[in-house]
Amino acid sequence: MKDVQAKTILIEGSAGAGIVSEIEQDQPLMVVIGTRGLGGIRRMVLGSVAAYVVANSPSNVFVAKD
């Protein structure tokens, strides 16, 4: 693949909101995000950054499960 770019960012506060904010600024064609797939009660209590990004991102999101 040519011209593939990756970016590492440091976010304070809500990870999901911070990632979506970066996506809105940079407007990438696609975002790749990982998930540990906790599921169940742990997911309800902790939330899911990947789910938040998928629901709120203006760009396509590919979720890679651990």
Residue pairs with C-beta under 8 A, 6 or more apart in sequence:
7 22
7 26
9 18
9 19
9 22
11 18
11 19
11 22
12 18
15 49
16 47
16 49
16 52
16 53
16 56
17 52
19 31
19 33
19 49
19 53
19 57
20 52
20 53
20 56
20 57
23 31
23 53
23 57
23 58
23 59
24 58
27 58
27 59
28 59
29 59
29 60
30 59
30 60
30 61
30 62
31 53
31 57
31 59
31 60
31 61
31 62
32 61
32 62
32 64
33 49
33 50
33 53
33 61
33 62
33 63
33 64
34 50
34 63
34 64
34 65
34 66
35 48
35 49
35 50
35 63
35 64
35 65
35 66
36 65
36 66
37 65
37 66
38 46
38 48
50 61
50 63
53 61
54 61
54 63
